[in-house]
Amino acid sequence: MSGKSTTIRFLIASALSLLGNSVAGIALPLILLATTGDPLAAGTLALACAVPQVLAGVLGGAVLDRLNRRNVSIVSDIVSALCVAALPLIDMTVGLSFGWFVLFGILGAVGDIPGMTARDAMLPTVVERDGVDLQRFLGLTQSLDSIVTIVGPALAALLMGVIGSVPCLWITAALSLCASLTTMTLPRSVGAVDSNADPANQDALSASQVSVAETHDRSTTAFDAGSLAKAAWTSAMEGARVLFKGDPVLRAATLMTFGIVMVMGSYQGLVLPVFFTQANSPELLGYTLSVMSVGLLVGSLVYAALTQKLSRRTWYVLSLSGMAIGVIIMGSLPSYPIMLAGAFTLGFAAGPASALLGFFMFDRIPENRRGSALGTQNSLLLIAAPVALFATSALVSGIGLEVASWALVTAWLVITACALLARSMRNLNDKQADPHSIDAREREGYARHQE
């Protein structure tokens, strides 16, 4: 294949995986609420899955700087498909309970997290292979993601109305399997850790490593297991060093990502499902999130078309300010038409911010540390998000939905103020980090090592 075919297939695989997750993201909280009748169950489930998710993220970061990232992504989507397909099977036989959600939530996360990190780590290599501009590509990627997340919630609402909440999980499983099959069509070289290496040499090296591994005895295998644990810890420390030391823009972008995931995850995973369930209209959750995704699509398209017309700082300020307005509207839990207006506003304003934060991450993390940095980031997010969701579920159970919602609005406004006032985010037009940053030193050291 020629032209931009690698990029296109990468986007298709990402879109299929995201579409499956989008359908499941709507159906699972509602299924859990219908099964347990307790809002606190969602927070408890998230917290119970947190430790295995973190371990999967840390180990994933270690292996992604050592194994082919394409292969990790393939296996991840297969594991995700199997875990989701297990839930309707259990429902048809012994019946679903909270314990089954915990079991397959843990297993699914162990497969999902390394795969998500692998796909993120491959993206710059795919873009470089096809000669596509990274910043513009991230804007277009955000647009495609928005289209998928428009279709996903609406499809979930339709399927839940036609075939029921649990059976619609079959669709999620099928989409994850299709994502895995599409990723198999990508060249092995895009998943190689050293993107500058000759693809033929990469394949020869992989074959040589397999041959050597097959000759090891059991004692060597035990040593390798210990080495992997040590490598995982080292990878986590290296990832934290890249994310938090030296480059202030990268540090600020990472912290902002945490804030966004914690607050918006609590809304999507708990506040809105409880709100619409109490209103006896659970299907409206899917349509609300679809409208938000429409706004995200429009905002991303505007950003992709006008990227060079405004400075990054201007995009940054406008986007964060608009997101604050949208969160205030939605957080007031208004009537449905106003809720839709707030959802659209939030999505529209989030488009540029999402693309910008992604650009900062990919532009400033050295390629040979991308797996460890993104693995560490995902691991930390897997701690922060469940803690935030559990705290929100406790607030909803203890002091009511409306007070909990306003608490999240307040948290969001604090995050916005800190992000706008941060000194490191005042000048965002430099393409690379400061020459004295950890990123620059890593690049220089890696270049000397290659020589």
N, C-alpha and C positions, 0 to 999 in steps of 0.2 A: 504494500500500500504506500501511497505517496501523499504529499501535501500535508494537510493538518489531520490525517486520519488517526494518529495516536491520541492527539488532544480530544478528538471527537469521541473515540471509544472510551477514553478516560472519563469524559463528562457523562456519557451514557451509563457507565457502571456506577458512578457516583450518584447520578439521578435515581437509578433503580434502587440503590441501597437507601437513599434518603426517603424515597417514596414509601418504601416498606416501613421505615422507622416512623414516618409521619402518620401512616394509618395506625400503627401500633400505639403511637403516642396519644392518639385520641381514644382508642378503644380500651387500652389497658387500665387507665385510671377509673373509667366508668365501670368496667367489669369488676375491678377491685371494690369500688364503692357499693355496687350491687350485691357483691358476694358477702362483704363484711358489714356494710351499713355504718362504718366508722371512719370519719375523715382522718383520724390519727393513724389508721392502718397504712395509708399511703406514705406518711412520714416514717413510720416504723420500718416499712419495707425498704425504703431508700437507705435508711441508716444500717439495716442488716446487711445490705449488699455492698456497703461502702468499703469495708476492709478488703474483701476479695477483689473488688474493682481497682482499688489502689495498688494491690500487689500485681494485678494483671497489667496495670499501666506502667509500673516500674519495670517489671520483667519485659514488657513489650518494648519499652525504650531501650533496654539493653540489647535485645535480639535484633531490633531494627537497625542498629549500627553494625550488625554482624551478618544478618541473613538478608536474603532478597526480599525487598518490601512488597513486591508484586505477589509473591507466593504467600506471604503473611496475610495480605488482604483477601486472597482467594479463600484460604482456610477460614478466616474470620467470618466471611459471609455465609459459608456452609454451616458453621457452628450456630450462627444466629438463626438461620432458617430452621434448623433442627429443634432449637430450644423454643421458638415461637410455635412451631407445628405441634409440639408436645402438649401445649395447653388445651387446644380443642380435643385432642385425643383423651387427655385426662378427664375433661368435662363429659365426654361421651361414655366413659367407663365408670370410674369411681367418684367422679364429681370434684369440682375445684374447691380448694380451701386456701386459707392464707399461706399455709406451709408450702403448697405447690408454687405459689407466686414467688416465695423466697427462693426455693430451690432453682427454678428455671430463670429467675432474675439474676441469680449469682452466676449460673452457667452461661447465660447469654452475655452477661457483662464481661466475663473472662474471655469470651470469644470476640465480643464487639470492640472493646477498647483498643487492643493492639491493631485491629484492622482499621479503625478510624485514624489512629496515629500513622499507620503505614500509608494510607491514602493521602494524608496531609504531607507526609515526607516525600512522596513521589511527585507531588504537583509541580514543584519548580523544575525537576528534571524533565517531565513531560513537556512543559512549556518551552524549555530550552531546546529540546529535541526538534520541536516544530517551528522554532523561531518566532514565538508569540511574545508580545510585551507582557511582563508579569502584572504590572499594575492594572492595565486595561483588561487582562484576562480575569483577574480577580473580580472586577466589576461585572464582567459578563457571566462569570461563574455564580456570583450572587444573584444575577437576574434569573439564571436557570434554576438555581435553588429556590428562588421565590415562586417560579412557575410550579415546581414540584410541590412546594408546601401550600400552594393554592389548591392543587388537585388533590393532595393527600387528605387533608381534613374533610373536604367536600366528598371525596370518595368514601372516607370512613363513615361520614354521616349517612350517605346513601346506602352503603352496604349494611350498616347497623339497622337501618329501617327496613331493608329488604330481606336480609338473611340472618340478622341478629348480630350481637356484639362479639360473641365467642367465635362463630363460624368465620367472621371476616378476617380472623387471624390467619386463615389459610392463605389469603391474598398476600399478607405480609411475608409469610414464609416463601411463597413462590417468587416474590420480588427480590428477596435476598439471594435466592438461588440463581436467578437470572443475572443479578449483579456479579456473582462469582463467575459465572460462565463468560460474561463479557470481559471481565478482568483477565481471564485466561488468554484472550486474544491479544493482549498487550505484549510488546517485546520484553523479554526478560531483562534487557539492559536498563529499562527505565526504573527497575526496582533495585538495581545494584547500588551499593553504598557509595562507591567511587564513581560518580557520573562521568569522569574524564577517562576512565579505563575503556579499552577496546571491548566491545560486547563479546567478541569471540573469546578473548582472554578471560572475561568474567565467567563464561560458560565453562571453559577449561578449568578455571580455578575452582568453581563449584564442584565439578566432577571429581577433581583431585581431592577436595576436602571430604567428599562423601566416601571416596575410596579409602582414605586414611582412617576416617571414623569407623568404617566397617572392620578394621583390623584391631581396634582397641579391645582390651579385655574388660571384665567387670570392674576391676579396681580403677581403671582409667575412666570408666563411665562415671563412677562415684566421684572421682576427682573433678570431672567435667561439670557434674551437678553442683559441686561446691564452687567451682569457678564461675558458673552462671550466676549463683547467688551473690558472689563477690562482685561480679561484673554488673549485676543489677544495681547494687548499692553505689558502685562507682559511677554508673550511668546516671543515677538519680542526682548525685552530687554534682556531676558535670553539667547536667541539665539545669539544675538550680543556679549554678554559677553563671551559665550563659544567660539565663532569664533575668537574674536579679543583680548581677554585678557588672559594673563597667558602663553598660549602655543604658542611660536613663530613659530613653524613649521606649526601648524594649521592655524595661521594668514597668513603666507606667501603662503600656499597652497590655501587659500581662495582668496587672492588678485590675485594670478596667474590665478585662474579659471575665475575671472572677466575679466582679460585682454584677455584670450583666447576666451571667449564667445563674447566679444565686437568686437574684430578684425575679427575673423573667421565668426561670424554672419553677419558682414557687407559684407564680401566677398560673402558668400553663398546666403544671402538674397537680395543683391543689385548689387554689382560690377559685378559678373559673369553673373547673369541674364541679366543685361543691355548690357554687352559685347557681349553675344551670340545673344541677340535680335537684336542689331545693325548689327551683321554679318549675319542676316537672317537665323540663324541656332539655334533656341532655344532648339532643341532636344539635342544638344551637351552638354548642361548643365548637363543633367542626366548622360550621359556617362562619363563626366569629374569627377563628384562626385563619380561615381561608381569606377573609377580607383583610386581615393583617398582612397576609402574604401578598395579596394584590398590591397593597401599599408598598411593601418591600420590593416587589417587582418594579413598580413605577419609579420608586426612589433609586433603585439600582440602575435602571436604564438611563435615568437622568444623569446619574453620576458617571456611568460609562461613556455617555455622549459628550458630557461637558467637563470631563476630568481636568483638562488643561486650562479651562476658562477661569477657574478659581484656585487659589492656593490651598494646600492641604489644611492649613490652619483654619481657613474660612469654612471649608467643608466640615471640618471637625466641630467648630463652634455651632454652625447651623444644625448639624445633625444631632448633637447632644441636646441642644435647646429644644428642638422639635420632639425628640424622644421624651423629654421631661413633660411636655404638654400632653402627649399621648398617654403617658402613664397616669397623670393626674386625672384625666377624663375616665380612663378605664378603672382606676383605683376607687373612684367614687361609686362604682357598681350602679350605674344609671340605668334608665330604660334601654331597651334593646337597640333602637335606632341610634341613640347617642353612644352606646357601647360600640356599635359598628363604626361610628365616626372616629372614636378614640382609637380603635384598633387600626383603622386605615392610617391615621396620623402617626401612630407609633411605628408602623411598618414602613411608611414612606420616609420618615426621618432616620430610621435605623439602617437603610440601605447604604448610604455613604459611610457611616461609622463602621459597619461590618466589613466593608471592602478595605477601608483604611487600616483597621486593626490587623486584618489578615496580611495586608501588604507589609506593614511594619515587621510582623513576625517572620515572614518568608524572606524579606529583603535583608534582615539583620542577623539572622541565625546562620552560622557557617554550615555548609553542606554536610561535612563530616561529623557534625554534632547535632544535626537536625533530628535524628531519631531520639537521642537522649533528651534533648530540650523539649520536644513535643510530647514525649512520653512522660516527662516530669510534669509538664503543664497539665496534661490530661489527668494524671494521678492526683495533683493538687485540686483540680476541679472536682474530681470524684470524692474528695473529702468535703469541699466547701458546699457543693450542691445538695448532698443528702442532709448535711447539718442544717442548712437553710430551710430545706423542705420540712424536716422534722420540727424545727422551731416554729415554722408557720403552722403546721398541723396542730401543734400544742396550743398556739395562740387561738386558732379557730375553735378548737375544742373547749378552751378555757374562757376566752373573753368574747368570742363571737366572730363571725366572718367579716363584718364591716370594719371593726377595730383592727383586725389583723391586716386587712387590705390597706388601710391608711398607714399602718406601720411600715408596710412595704413601700408605699409612696414616699414616705419620709426617708427611708433608707436610700431610695433611688435619687432623691433630690440631694442628699449628702454626697453620694457618689458623683453626681453630675457636677456639683460645686467643686469638689476636689479635682476632678478631671479637667475642668476649665481653668482652674487656678494653678495647676501644676506647672512649675517652671520648665520642666523638661519638655512639655508639650506646646511651648510657645513658638518654637521654630521647628517646623516639621518638613522643611523643604530639602534637607540633606538626604541624598540617596542612600548613603551608608552611614554606619555609626562613626563616632569619633575615632581617629586613628589610635588613640590610647585605650580604647574600650576593650573589653574581654573578647568581643567578636573579632576585632581587627587582629588582636594578638593570636587568637586561635587560627585565623586564616594564615597569618605569617608563619606560625609554627608548623602548621600542616604542610605549607609549601616547602619549607626547609626539609621536613621529613621526607617528602616525595623526592627531593633532589638527592 
